[in-house]
Every structure is written in C-alpha cells, then in structure tokens.
Amino acid sequence: MDNTATDKIDVAVIGDALIDYQYWVAKMPPVGGDEMISMSNKSTGGSAANSAIALGMLSVRTSFCGRIGSDDNGRWIQEKMIKAGVDISSMQYGESTGYVLSIIDKNSERTMLSFRGASAEPLKLTFGLKQILQKCRMLLLSGYCLMNEAQAALSLEAVLEVKHAGGLVALDPSPVIGQINPSILEKLFKVTDIILPNKTELKAITNKEDMQEGIEFLLQKIPCIALKQGAEGATAAIQEGFRSPMCAAFTEKMICRVPAIKTTAIDTTGAGDAFNAGFIAGMLQSADPRVWLEKGNQLAAVVVAKKGASL
C-alpha cells in the first residue's frame, strides 16, 4: 500500500505495537530457580498491531496508528507492517518500543511480563491521523488505549472524528476492560457500533455469570456484538436497526452462532486478534453475519495452529 494513500483506507486501527518474545520450557522454575528453554520465538505483538497486520494480509486497506520506539525493534515492526500492506503514515514515536515476555510450559500455561514502553505514552490527534479517521469506513480501537485519562481522551476524540464522518467504531475490549474507569466506558459505549469481547471480557463488562444474559445486557448498549468463545466458536448478536458497511439496516434482532474450525492448537496467542481481523474483513465483504463469524474463526484457526501471535 502507498503509505500516503489516506483516501483509500477501509479500516483505521489504533492501539499498541509491541514485540512478543516467547520462550517454551518444560515447567516454570521456582523463585530463584533455573529452567532450560527448549524453543524461542520473536514476533510482532500488541493486539491492535496483530489485527492490523492480519487485515493487511487479507487485502483490507488498513492504516495503523500507535507509538513505537525509534530503535531497532520499532524499525522491525514498521517493516512487518509495510510488508503486510499496512499504511503507517500516522505512526508516532517515543524512546523505546514496548515488549512482552511470555514463558509457556508443557501444558501451554502462559506466564507473561509486559513493558509497554512508548505505547504507554498518549498519542496525538495529528492532522494526518484526522485525515485517516475522517475517510476510513471503520475504526478498530484497542481497550488498552483507555488505560489512563490522557490516552482515553485521545481515543474518544478519534472515535468522534470517525462517527462525525459516518464511519463505524469497533472496540476490542482487551483483558484490561475491567480496570477502565466506568465513566470512560459509558462515554465510549454510547458511540461504539461493534464490540468484540471474549467470554471473560463479557463477564467483566456486564457482571453477568450467564453468557446469554451478558449478551442481552450488552446488546442494549452496543448494536453489534461478536463474542469470541475459543474452541466453542463464536456468536454474533445484532440489534434491530444496525447497519453494517455492506447492507441496509437489520429489520429485526438477530443472534447466530458458528462453531470453531477443528484444529490442533499449538499456541493460542493472538487468536482473538486474528478473529477480529477476519470478522471485520467479512463485514466489509458480505451482508451475512454468519460469514463474518466464519471468517473470524478461519483466521483464528490459522494462528492457533502455529507458534506466535501473528500470521
């Protein structure tokens, strides 16, 4: 993609771009102990960056805005995005690129240590970013962008730019959604069109133990829900009146479920990010919610069958 082609953007993605370091061990050592590493891997990370790269690889015209360091890891992330066809003209820069260390044992249990680095610094609503937001068909926003007041304020400004221009807003809640200031969530939910939680995030948002009750509760606030259920597949719940990019408004409430694709799971890191990309790509290509879910499940299956979070 031409990195200046801001008039040809389908999806703008805002969130973290990090480096993922993964280390496989037989077991976690005790405090002060030692354990041999059997295998290691380095990949792009940050849920927003993973989704942006996947969207680019699906030939969806995608632009990414996040903050990386002016260092070797930052340049490595840029190269991966450019190779995937992602526009990085609105990328912003700090001192050091963030990273996540993941230690995975033989039972696939994962212990993670995170350093957000430049990603923890608030983004700026630059002229170039405004142009992209005003011309994109959809914004995908990461819940990590709501962690502090300054970041949340920028996120809300970005959302309003998209809404005023007639675009849709999709939110990936992320595992931190339960830590977000409720007043921030209330403002954001009022202008969110699509939310893509997993079961844990749905419970954190709704305080409902029963999944169906949680869906019904959240559907009163947000018109389209894509619930990621891992090996159980995925569910779409849509309010009457919701209008996707490819169809007229839905004439009635709709709930549909699609089973997961059978695969041997090697590493589930990034499965939700891949699902987000597949679901959004499906939404931009079809009026059928079942297709949206199927494309999400297909991409998630590809990611879990390999090591690392990116395609």
Phi and psi restraints in degrees (value plus and minus 20) as a CYANA .aco file:
   2 ASP   PHI     -86.3   -46.3
   2 ASP   PSI     100.4   140.4
   3 ASN   PHI     -90.5   -50.5
   3 ASN   PSI     -20.1    19.9
   4 THR   PHI    -129.8   -89.8
   4 THR   PSI     -16.7    23.3
   5 ALA   PHI    -104.4   -64.4
   5 ALA   PSI      42.1    82.1
   6 THR   PHI     -92.8   -52.8
   6 THR   PSI     -30.1     9.9
   7 ASP   PHI    -106.3   -66.3
   7 ASP   PSI     -16.4    23.6
   8 LYS   PHI    -149.2  -109.2
   8 LYS   PSI      26.6    66.6
   9 ILE   PHI    -129.1   -89.1
   9 ILE   PSI     106.0   146.0
  10 ASP   PHI    -106.2   -66.2
  10 ASP   PSI     -68.5   -28.5
  11 VAL   PHI    -149.2  -109.2
  11 VAL   PSI     106.5   146.5
  12 ALA   PHI    -118.8   -78.8
  12 ALA   PSI     113.8   153.8
  13 VAL   PHI    -139.0   -99.0
  13 VAL   PSI     109.0   149.0
  14 ILE   PHI    -143.3  -103.3
  14 ILE   PSI     108.7   148.7
  15 GLY   PHI     144.8   184.8
  15 GLY   PSI    -180.6  -140.6
  16 ASP   PHI    -101.9   -61.9
  16 ASP   PSI     123.6   163.6
  17 ALA   PHI    -144.2  -104.2
  17 ALA   PSI      96.7   136.7
  18 LEU   PHI    -150.9  -110.9
  18 LEU   PSI     156.7   196.7
  19 ILE   PHI    -126.9   -86.9
  19 ILE   PSI     113.4   153.4
  20 ASP   PHI    -122.3   -82.3
  20 ASP   PSI     103.7   143.7
  21 TYR   PHI    -130.2   -90.2
  21 TYR   PSI     101.0   141.0
  22 GLN   PHI    -134.7   -94.7
  22 GLN   PSI     116.4   156.4
  23 TYR   PHI    -151.3  -111.3
  23 TYR   PSI     106.6   146.6
  24 TRP   PHI    -121.1   -81.1
  24 TRP   PSI     111.0   151.0
  25 VAL   PHI    -153.9  -113.9
  25 VAL   PSI     142.9   182.9
  26 ALA   PHI     -90.7   -50.7
  26 ALA   PSI     -59.3   -19.3
  27 LYS   PHI    -177.7  -137.7
  27 LYS   PSI     138.1   178.1
  28 MET   PHI     -92.2   -52.2
  28 MET   PSI     111.6   151.6
  29 PRO   PHI     -93.4   -53.4
  29 PRO   PSI     136.8   176.8
  30 PRO   PHI     -89.3   -49.3
  30 PRO   PSI     146.6   186.6
  31 VAL   PHI     -76.1   -36.1
  31 VAL   PSI     106.6   146.6
  32 GLY   PHI      63.7   103.7
  32 GLY   PSI     -20.6    19.4
  33 GLY   PHI    -109.6   -69.6
  33 GLY   PSI    -188.9  -148.9
  34 ASP   PHI    -162.2  -122.2
  34 ASP   PSI     128.5   168.5
  35 GLU   PHI    -172.4  -132.4
  35 GLU   PSI     122.0   162.0
  36 MET   PHI     -97.6   -57.6
  36 MET   PSI     120.9   160.9
  37 ILE   PHI    -110.4   -70.4
  37 ILE   PSI     104.5   144.5
  38 SER   PHI    -108.6   -68.6
  38 SER   PSI     -46.4    -6.4
  39 MET   PHI    -180.8  -140.8
  39 MET   PSI     131.7   171.7
  40 SER   PHI    -160.1  -120.1
  40 SER   PSI     141.3   181.3
  41 ASN   PHI    -172.7  -132.7
  41 ASN   PSI     125.6   165.6
  42 LYS   PHI    -143.6  -103.6
  42 LYS   PSI     112.5   152.5
  43 SER   PHI    -170.6  -130.6
  43 SER   PSI     147.6   187.6
  44 THR   PHI     -86.8   -46.8
  44 THR   PSI     128.2   168.2
  45 GLY   PHI    -162.3  -122.3
  45 GLY   PSI    -192.0  -152.0
  46 GLY   PHI      67.8   107.8
  46 GLY   PSI     102.1   142.1
  47 SER   PHI     -78.7   -38.7
  47 SER   PSI     -58.6   -18.6
  48 ALA   PHI     -85.7   -45.7
  48 ALA   PSI     -64.2   -24.2
  49 ALA   PHI     -84.0   -44.0
  49 ALA   PSI     -61.4   -21.4
  50 ASN   PHI     -78.9   -38.9
  50 ASN   PSI     -64.3   -24.3
  51 SER   PHI     -86.6   -46.6
  51 SER   PSI     -60.2   -20.2
  52 ALA   PHI     -82.3   -42.3
  52 ALA   PSI     -64.6   -24.6
  53 ILE   PHI     -84.5   -44.5
  53 ILE   PSI     -62.4   -22.4
  54 ALA   PHI     -82.5   -42.5
  54 ALA   PSI     -62.2   -22.2
  55 LEU   PHI     -80.9   -40.9
  55 LEU   PSI     -63.2   -23.2
  56 GLY   PHI     -80.8   -40.8
  56 GLY   PSI     -61.1   -21.1
  57 MET   PHI     -89.9   -49.9
  57 MET   PSI     -39.7     0.3
  58 LEU   PHI    -108.4   -68.4
  58 LEU   PSI     -12.7    27.3
  59 SER   PHI      48.9    88.9
  59 SER   PSI       3.0    43.0
  60 VAL   PHI    -105.1   -65.1
  60 VAL   PSI     109.7   149.7
  61 ARG   PHI     -91.0   -51.0
  61 ARG   PSI      87.4   127.4
  62 THR   PHI    -144.0  -104.0
  62 THR   PSI     121.1   161.1
  63 SER   PHI    -143.5  -103.5
  63 SER   PSI     117.4   157.4
  64 PHE   PHI    -136.7   -96.7
  64 PHE   PSI     115.9   155.9
  65 CYS   PHI    -147.3  -107.3
  65 CYS   PSI      99.4   139.4
  66 GLY   PHI    -175.6  -135.6
  66 GLY   PSI    -197.9  -157.9
  67 ARG   PHI    -139.7   -99.7
  67 ARG   PSI     102.9   142.9
  68 ILE   PHI    -141.8  -101.8
  68 ILE   PSI     151.7   191.7
  69 GLY   PHI    -105.5   -65.5
  69 GLY   PSI     138.0   178.0
  70 SER   PHI    -107.5   -67.5
  70 SER   PSI      44.0    84.0
  71 ASP   PHI    -159.5  -119.5
  71 ASP   PSI    -198.6  -158.6
  72 ASP   PHI     -80.7   -40.7
  72 ASP   PSI     -61.2   -21.2
  73 ASN   PHI     -85.0   -45.0
  73 ASN   PSI     -57.4   -17.4
  74 GLY   PHI     -82.7   -42.7
  74 GLY   PSI     -63.4   -23.4
  75 ARG   PHI     -86.1   -46.1
  75 ARG   PSI     -54.5   -14.5
  76 TRP   PHI     -84.7   -44.7
  76 TRP   PSI     -62.7   -22.7
  77 ILE   PHI     -82.5   -42.5
  77 ILE   PSI     -64.2   -24.2
  78 GLN   PHI     -78.5   -38.5
  78 GLN   PSI     -63.9   -23.9
  79 GLU   PHI     -81.6   -41.6
  79 GLU   PSI     -61.0   -21.0
  80 LYS   PHI     -84.8   -44.8
  80 LYS   PSI     -59.9   -19.9
  81 MET   PHI     -89.3   -49.3
  81 MET   PSI     -64.2   -24.2
  82 ILE   PHI     -81.3   -41.3
  82 ILE   PSI     -61.8   -21.8
  83 LYS   PHI     -81.5   -41.5
  83 LYS   PSI     -54.1   -14.1
  84 ALA   PHI    -100.8   -60.8
  84 ALA   PSI     -25.1    14.9
  85 GLY   PHI      68.8   108.8
  85 GLY   PSI      -1.6    38.4
  86 VAL   PHI    -108.7   -68.7
  86 VAL   PSI     112.9   152.9
  87 ASP   PHI     -93.0   -53.0
  87 ASP   PSI     106.6   146.6
  88 ILE   PHI    -140.0  -100.0
  88 ILE   PSI       5.0    45.0
  89 SER   PHI     -85.1   -45.1
  89 SER   PSI     -41.3    -1.3
  90 SER   PHI    -126.2   -86.2
  90 SER   PSI      -5.4    34.6
  91 MET   PHI     -80.5   -40.5
  91 MET   PSI     123.1   163.1
  92 GLN   PHI    -140.5  -100.5
  92 GLN   PSI     141.4   181.4
  93 TYR   PHI    -151.0  -111.0
  93 TYR   PSI     124.3   164.3
  94 GLY   PHI    -151.0  -111.0
  94 GLY   PSI    -176.5  -136.5
  95 GLU   PHI    -102.5   -62.5
  95 GLU   PSI     -65.3   -25.3
  96 SER   PHI    -158.9  -118.9
  96 SER   PSI     111.1   151.1
  97 THR   PHI     -88.8   -48.8
  97 THR   PSI     114.7   154.7
  98 GLY   PHI     -91.9   -51.9
  98 GLY   PSI     143.1   183.1
  99 TYR   PHI    -173.0  -133.0
  99 TYR   PSI     142.2   182.2
 100 VAL   PHI    -148.5  -108.5
 100 VAL   PSI     109.1   149.1
 101 LEU   PHI    -118.9   -78.9
 101 LEU   PSI     103.4   143.4
 102 SER   PHI    -138.9   -98.9
 102 SER   PSI     109.7   149.7
 103 ILE   PHI    -134.0   -94.0
 103 ILE   PSI     100.7   140.7
 104 ILE   PHI    -135.7   -95.7
 104 ILE   PSI     105.4   145.4
 105 ASP   PHI    -112.1   -72.1
 105 ASP   PSI    -197.4  -157.4
 106 LYS   PHI     -86.7   -46.7
 106 LYS   PSI     -38.0     2.0
 107 ASN   PHI    -113.5   -73.5
 107 ASN   PSI      -9.6    30.4
 108 SER   PHI      47.4    87.4
 108 SER   PSI      -5.6    34.4
 109 GLU   PHI     -93.0   -53.0
 109 GLU   PSI     116.6   156.6
 110 ARG   PHI    -137.9   -97.9
 110 ARG   PSI     109.1   149.1
 111 THR   PHI    -133.3   -93.3
 111 THR   PSI     108.0   148.0
 112 MET   PHI    -143.8  -103.8
 112 MET   PSI     122.4   162.4
 113 LEU   PHI    -146.0  -106.0
 113 LEU   PSI     108.2   148.2
 114 SER   PHI    -139.8   -99.8
 114 SER   PSI     122.4   162.4
 115 PHE   PHI    -151.2  -111.2
 115 PHE   PSI      88.8   128.8
 116 ARG   PHI     -95.5   -55.5
 116 ARG   PSI     -44.7    -4.7
 117 GLY   PHI      34.6    74.6
 117 GLY   PSI    -150.7  -110.7
 118 ALA   PHI     -80.7   -40.7
 118 ALA   PSI     -46.9    -6.9
 119 SER   PHI     -84.2   -44.2
 119 SER   PSI     -41.0    -1.0
 120 ALA   PHI     -98.7   -58.7
 120 ALA   PSI     -32.6     7.4
 121 GLU   PHI    -104.4   -64.4
 121 GLU   PSI     117.0   157.0
 122 PRO   PHI     -79.8   -39.8
 122 PRO   PSI     120.6   160.6
 123 LEU   PHI     -96.8   -56.8
 123 LEU   PSI     145.3   185.3
 124 LYS   PHI    -135.2   -95.2
 124 LYS   PSI     121.9   161.9
 125 LEU   PHI    -103.7   -63.7
 125 LEU   PSI      60.1   100.1
 126 THR   PHI     -93.9   -53.9
 126 THR   PSI     146.9   186.9
 127 PHE   PHI     -79.5   -39.5
 127 PHE   PSI     -62.4   -22.4
 128 GLY   PHI     -84.9   -44.9
 128 GLY   PSI     -60.4   -20.4
 129 LEU   PHI     -86.6   -46.6
 129 LEU   PSI     -59.8   -19.8
 130 LYS   PHI     -79.0   -39.0
 130 LYS   PSI     -63.0   -23.0
 131 GLN   PHI     -78.2   -38.2
 131 GLN   PSI     -64.5   -24.5
 132 ILE   PHI     -84.6   -44.6
 132 ILE   PSI     -64.6   -24.6
 133 LEU   PHI     -84.2   -44.2
 133 LEU   PSI     -54.0   -14.0
 134 GLN   PHI     -97.2   -57.2
 134 GLN   PSI     -36.5     3.5
 135 LYS   PHI    -132.4   -92.4
 135 LYS   PSI     -31.3     8.7
 136 CYS   PHI     -97.3   -57.3
 136 CYS   PSI     136.9   176.9
 137 ARG   PHI    -103.3   -63.3
 137 ARG   PSI     -44.9    -4.9
 138 MET   PHI    -174.4  -134.4
 138 MET   PSI     125.1   165.1
 139 LEU   PHI    -130.4   -90.4
 139 LEU   PSI     110.0   150.0
 140 LEU   PHI    -126.5   -86.5
 140 LEU   PSI      96.4   136.4
 141 LEU   PHI    -132.0   -92.0
 141 LEU   PSI     115.4   155.4
 142 SER   PHI    -108.5   -68.5
 142 SER   PSI     120.1   160.1
 143 GLY   PHI     -81.3   -41.3
 143 GLY   PSI     -42.6    -2.6
 144 TYR   PHI     -82.9   -42.9
 144 TYR   PSI     -41.6    -1.6
 145 CYS   PHI     -95.5   -55.5
 145 CYS   PSI     -20.1    19.9
 146 LEU   PHI    -129.3   -89.3
 146 LEU   PSI      -9.9    30.1
 147 MET   PHI     -87.7   -47.7
 147 MET   PSI     -52.5   -12.5
 148 ASN   PHI    -152.8  -112.8
 148 ASN   PSI     146.4   186.4
 149 GLU   PHI     -82.6   -42.6
 149 GLU   PSI     -60.6   -20.6
 150 ALA   PHI     -84.9   -44.9
 150 ALA   PSI     -64.9   -24.9
 151 GLN   PHI     -85.5   -45.5
 151 GLN   PSI     -60.7   -20.7
 152 ALA   PHI     -84.4   -44.4
 152 ALA   PSI     -58.5   -18.5
 153 ALA   PHI     -82.4   -42.4
 153 ALA   PSI     -63.6   -23.6
 154 LEU   PHI     -83.5   -43.5
 154 LEU   PSI     -61.1   -21.1
 155 SER   PHI     -81.1   -41.1
 155 SER   PSI     -63.3   -23.3
 156 LEU   PHI     -86.1   -46.1
 156 LEU   PSI     -58.0   -18.0
 157 GLU   PHI     -81.7   -41.7
 157 GLU   PSI     -63.9   -23.9
 158 ALA   PHI     -82.6   -42.6
 158 ALA   PSI     -63.6   -23.6
 159 VAL   PHI     -79.5   -39.5
 159 VAL   PSI     -63.9   -23.9
 160 LEU   PHI     -86.6   -46.6
 160 LEU   PSI     -54.5   -14.5
 161 GLU   PHI     -79.9   -39.9
 161 GLU   PSI     -64.0   -24.0
 162 VAL   PHI     -86.8   -46.8
 162 VAL   PSI     -66.0   -26.0
 163 LYS   PHI     -83.1   -43.1
 163 LYS   PSI     -63.0   -23.0
 164 HIS   PHI     -83.6   -43.6
 164 HIS   PSI     -46.6    -6.6
 165 ALA   PHI    -110.2   -70.2
 165 ALA   PSI     -19.4    20.6
 166 GLY   PHI      71.8   111.8
 166 GLY   PSI     -10.6    29.4
 167 GLY   PHI    -107.4   -67.4
 167 GLY   PSI     150.5   190.5
 168 LEU   PHI    -117.9   -77.9
 168 LEU   PSI     132.9   172.9
 169 VAL   PHI    -139.4   -99.4
 169 VAL   PSI     104.1   144.1
 170 ALA   PHI    -133.9   -93.9
 170 ALA   PSI     117.3   157.3
 171 LEU   PHI    -139.2   -99.2
 171 LEU   PSI     105.0   145.0
 172 ASP   PHI    -115.3   -75.3
 172 ASP   PSI      86.9   126.9
 173 PRO   PHI     -79.3   -39.3
 173 PRO   PSI     -57.6   -17.6
 174 SER   PHI      52.4    92.4
 174 SER   PSI     142.1   182.1
 175 PRO   PHI     -83.2   -43.2
 175 PRO   PSI     -35.6     4.4
 176 VAL   PHI    -108.3   -68.3
 176 VAL   PSI     -15.7    24.3
 177 ILE   PHI     -79.1   -39.1
 177 ILE   PSI     -51.1   -11.1
 178 GLY   PHI     -91.4   -51.4
 178 GLY   PSI     -32.2     7.8
 179 GLN   PHI    -118.1   -78.1
 179 GLN   PSI     -23.3    16.7
 180 ILE   PHI     -98.3   -58.3
 180 ILE   PSI     122.9   162.9
 181 ASN   PHI     -75.3   -35.3
 181 ASN   PSI     103.8   143.8
 182 PRO   PHI     -76.6   -36.6
 182 PRO   PSI     -52.8   -12.8
 183 SER   PHI     -87.9   -47.9
 183 SER   PSI     -53.0   -13.0
 184 ILE   PHI     -87.2   -47.2
 184 ILE   PSI     -64.8   -24.8
 185 LEU   PHI     -82.0   -42.0
 185 LEU   PSI     -60.5   -20.5
 186 GLU   PHI     -80.2   -40.2
 186 GLU   PSI     -63.7   -23.7
 187 LYS   PHI     -85.0   -45.0
 187 LYS   PSI     -62.4   -22.4
 188 LEU   PHI     -90.1   -50.1
 188 LEU   PSI     -61.8   -21.8
 189 PHE   PHI     -81.7   -41.7
 189 PHE   PSI     -49.0    -9.0
 190 LYS   PHI     -86.4   -46.4
 190 LYS   PSI     -41.6    -1.6
 191 VAL   PHI    -140.6  -100.6
 191 VAL   PSI      -7.7    32.3
 192 THR   PHI    -114.6   -74.6
 192 THR   PSI     112.9   152.9
 193 ASP   PHI    -115.5   -75.5
 193 ASP   PSI     -54.2   -14.2
 194 ILE   PHI    -156.5  -116.5
 194 ILE   PSI     114.8   154.8
 195 ILE   PHI    -147.6  -107.6
 195 ILE   PSI     121.4   161.4
 196 LEU   PHI    -145.9  -105.9
 196 LEU   PSI      48.3    88.3
 197 PRO   PHI    -107.7   -67.7
 197 PRO   PSI     141.2   181.2
 198 ASN   PHI    -114.4   -74.4
 198 ASN   PSI    -197.1  -157.1
 199 LYS   PHI     -84.7   -44.7
 199 LYS   PSI     -58.9   -18.9
 200 THR   PHI     -85.1   -45.1
 200 THR   PSI     -61.9   -21.9
 201 GLU   PHI     -88.7   -48.7
 201 GLU   PSI     -56.7   -16.7
 202 LEU   PHI     -80.3   -40.3
 202 LEU   PSI     -63.5   -23.5
 203 LYS   PHI     -84.8   -44.8
 203 LYS   PSI     -60.9   -20.9
 204 ALA   PHI     -84.0   -44.0
 204 ALA   PSI     -55.8   -15.8
 205 ILE   PHI     -94.9   -54.9
 205 ILE   PSI     -61.5   -21.5
 206 THR   PHI    -121.3   -81.3
 206 THR   PSI     -38.2     1.8
 207 ASN   PHI      40.1    80.1
 207 ASN   PSI       8.4    48.4
 208 LYS   PHI    -128.6   -88.6
 208 LYS   PSI     106.2   146.2
 209 GLU   PHI     -91.5   -51.5
 209 GLU   PSI     -58.7   -18.7
 210 ASP   PHI    -100.8   -60.8
 210 ASP   PSI     107.4   147.4
 211 MET   PHI     -81.1   -41.1
 211 MET   PSI     -64.3   -24.3
 212 GLN   PHI     -84.8   -44.8
 212 GLN   PSI     -59.2   -19.2
 213 GLU   PHI     -82.5   -42.5
 213 GLU   PSI     -59.1   -19.1
 214 GLY   PHI     -83.8   -43.8
 214 GLY   PSI     -62.5   -22.5
 215 ILE   PHI     -81.5   -41.5
 215 ILE   PSI     -68.4   -28.4
 216 GLU   PHI     -82.3   -42.3
 216 GLU   PSI     -60.1   -20.1
 217 PHE   PHI     -84.2   -44.2
 217 PHE   PSI     -67.3   -27.3
 218 LEU   PHI     -90.1   -50.1
 218 LEU   PSI     -50.8   -10.8
 219 LEU   PHI     -86.3   -46.3
 219 LEU   PSI     -38.6     1.4
 220 GLN   PHI     -93.7   -53.7
 220 GLN   PSI     -38.2     1.8
 221 LYS   PHI    -124.9   -84.9
 221 LYS   PSI     -56.5   -16.5
 222 ILE   PHI    -148.7  -108.7
 222 ILE   PSI     109.8   149.8
 223 PRO   PHI     -94.0   -54.0
 223 PRO   PSI     -36.2     3.8
 224 CYS   PHI    -159.9  -119.9
 224 CYS   PSI     103.6   143.6
 225 ILE   PHI    -137.8   -97.8
 225 ILE   PSI     112.0   152.0
 226 ALA   PHI    -137.8   -97.8
 226 ALA   PSI      83.8   123.8
 227 LEU   PHI    -114.1   -74.1
 227 LEU   PSI     100.4   140.4
 228 LYS   PHI    -108.6   -68.6
 228 LYS   PSI     102.5   142.5
 229 GLN   PHI    -139.8   -99.8
 229 GLN   PSI       0.0    40.0
 230 GLY   PHI      39.8    79.8
 230 GLY   PSI    -147.0  -107.0
 231 ALA   PHI     -86.1   -46.1
 231 ALA   PSI     -33.1     6.9
 232 GLU   PHI    -108.4   -68.4
 232 GLU   PSI     -23.0    17.0
 233 GLY   PHI      78.6   118.6
 233 GLY   PSI    -160.7  -120.7
 234 ALA   PHI    -174.4  -134.4
 234 ALA   PSI     135.7   175.7
 235 THR   PHI    -148.9  -108.9
 235 THR   PSI     116.7   156.7
 236 ALA   PHI    -131.4   -91.4
 236 ALA   PSI     112.4   152.4
 237 ALA   PHI    -145.5  -105.5
 237 ALA   PSI     107.5   147.5
 238 ILE   PHI    -151.8  -111.8
 238 ILE   PSI     109.7   149.7
 239 GLN   PHI     -92.5   -52.5
 239 GLN   PSI     130.8   170.8
 240 GLU   PHI     -80.0   -40.0
 240 GLU   PSI     113.3   153.3
 241 GLY   PHI      78.6   118.6
 241 GLY   PSI     -32.0     8.0
 242 PHE   PHI     -85.9   -45.9
 242 PHE   PSI     118.3   158.3
 243 ARG   PHI    -141.3  -101.3
 243 ARG   PSI      94.0   134.0
 244 SER   PHI    -105.2   -65.2
 244 SER   PSI     149.0   189.0
 245 PRO   PHI     -80.9   -40.9
 245 PRO   PSI     -43.4    -3.4
 246 MET   PHI    -129.2   -89.2
 246 MET   PSI     -12.9    27.1
 247 CYS   PHI    -170.1  -130.1
 247 CYS   PSI     143.6   183.6
 248 ALA   PHI     -89.2   -49.2
 248 ALA   PSI     152.5   192.5
 249 ALA   PHI     -80.4   -40.4
 249 ALA   PSI     121.0   161.0
 250 PHE   PHI     -84.1   -44.1
 250 PHE   PSI     113.0   153.0
 251 THR   PHI    -105.5   -65.5
 251 THR   PSI     -30.5     9.5
 252 GLU   PHI    -174.8  -134.8
 252 GLU   PSI     140.7   180.7
 253 LYS   PHI     -81.5   -41.5
 253 LYS   PSI     123.4   163.4
 254 MET   PHI    -160.5  -120.5
 254 MET   PSI     115.5   155.5
 255 ILE   PHI    -151.5  -111.5
 255 ILE   PSI     105.0   145.0
 256 CYS   PHI    -157.1  -117.1
 256 CYS   PSI     129.5   169.5
 257 ARG   PHI    -145.6  -105.6
 257 ARG   PSI     121.5   161.5
 258 VAL   PHI    -149.5  -109.5
 258 VAL   PSI     109.7   149.7
 259 PRO   PHI     -88.7   -48.7
 259 PRO   PSI     137.7   177.7
 260 ALA   PHI     -90.3   -50.3
 260 ALA   PSI     137.5   177.5
 261 ILE   PHI    -103.4   -63.4
 261 ILE   PSI     110.2   150.2
 262 LYS   PHI     -88.1   -48.1
 262 LYS   PSI     107.4   147.4
 263 THR   PHI    -177.0  -137.0
 263 THR   PSI     142.4   182.4
 264 THR   PHI    -108.8   -68.8
 264 THR   PSI      92.2   132.2
 265 ALA   PHI     -98.2   -58.2
 265 ALA   PSI     101.8   141.8
 266 ILE   PHI    -122.2   -82.2
 266 ILE   PSI     -60.6   -20.6
 267 ASP   PHI    -173.1  -133.1
 267 ASP   PSI      96.4   136.4
 268 THR   PHI    -106.0   -66.0
 268 THR   PSI     -19.2    20.8
 269 THR   PHI     -78.9   -38.9
 269 THR   PSI     108.3   148.3
 270 GLY   PHI      64.4   104.4
 270 GLY   PSI     -18.2    21.8
 271 ALA   PHI     -82.4   -42.4
 271 ALA   PSI     -62.3   -22.3
 272 GLY   PHI     -85.6   -45.6
 272 GLY   PSI     -56.2   -16.2
 273 ASP   PHI     -85.8   -45.8
 273 ASP   PSI     -61.1   -21.1
 274 ALA   PHI     -86.4   -46.4
 274 ALA   PSI     -61.5   -21.5
 275 PHE   PHI     -77.5   -37.5
 275 PHE   PSI     -66.0   -26.0
 276 ASN   PHI     -73.6   -33.6
 276 ASN   PSI     -65.6   -25.6
 277 ALA   PHI     -85.1   -45.1
 277 ALA   PSI     -65.3   -25.3
 278 GLY   PHI     -84.5   -44.5
 278 GLY   PSI     -62.3   -22.3
 279 PHE   PHI     -81.6   -41.6
 279 PHE   PSI     -66.6   -26.6
 280 ILE   PHI     -86.6   -46.6
 280 ILE   PSI     -61.9   -21.9
 281 ALA   PHI     -80.6   -40.6
 281 ALA   PSI     -61.8   -21.8
 282 GLY   PHI     -83.0   -43.0
 282 GLY   PSI     -59.3   -19.3
 283 MET   PHI     -84.7   -44.7
 283 MET   PSI     -52.0   -12.0
 284 LEU   PHI    -100.7   -60.7
 284 LEU   PSI     -31.0     9.0
 285 GLN   PHI    -134.6   -94.6
 285 GLN   PSI     -38.3     1.7
 286 SER   PHI    -163.2  -123.2
 286 SER   PSI     133.9   173.9
 287 ALA   PHI    -112.7   -72.7
 287 ALA   PSI     -21.6    18.4
 288 ASP   PHI    -118.0   -78.0
 288 ASP   PSI      95.3   135.3
 289 PRO   PHI     -77.6   -37.6
 289 PRO   PSI     -48.1    -8.1
 290 ARG   PHI     -84.5   -44.5
 290 ARG   PSI     -56.3   -16.3
 291 VAL   PHI     -86.0   -46.0
 291 VAL   PSI     -59.7   -19.7
 292 TRP   PHI     -78.3   -38.3
 292 TRP   PSI     -66.7   -26.7
 293 LEU   PHI     -87.3   -47.3
 293 LEU   PSI     -61.9   -21.9
 294 GLU   PHI     -81.3   -41.3
 294 GLU   PSI     -63.3   -23.3
 295 LYS   PHI     -86.2   -46.2
 295 LYS   PSI     -57.6   -17.6
 296 GLY   PHI     -82.3   -42.3
 296 GLY   PSI     -66.8   -26.8
 297 ASN   PHI     -84.1   -44.1
 297 ASN   PSI     -58.4   -18.4
 298 GLN   PHI     -80.6   -40.6
 298 GLN   PSI     -66.1   -26.1
 299 LEU   PHI     -89.7   -49.7
 299 LEU   PSI     -59.1   -19.1
 300 ALA   PHI     -80.9   -40.9
 300 ALA   PSI     -59.1   -19.1
 301 ALA   PHI     -84.0   -44.0
 301 ALA   PSI     -56.2   -16.2
 302 VAL   PHI     -83.9   -43.9
 302 VAL   PSI     -62.7   -22.7
 303 VAL   PHI     -90.7   -50.7
 303 VAL   PSI     -62.1   -22.1
 304 VAL   PHI     -90.5   -50.5
 304 VAL   PSI     -36.8     3.2
 305 ALA   PHI    -105.8   -65.8
 305 ALA   PSI     -14.5    25.5
 306 LYS   PHI    -159.3  -119.3
 306 LYS   PSI     148.9   188.9
 307 LYS   PHI    -106.7   -66.7
 307 LYS   PSI     118.1   158.1
 308 GLY   PHI      80.1   120.1
 308 GLY   PSI     138.2   178.2
 309 ALA   PHI    -108.4   -68.4
 309 ALA   PSI     -40.8    -0.8
 310 SER   PHI    -119.7   -79.7
 310 SER   PSI     141.5   181.5
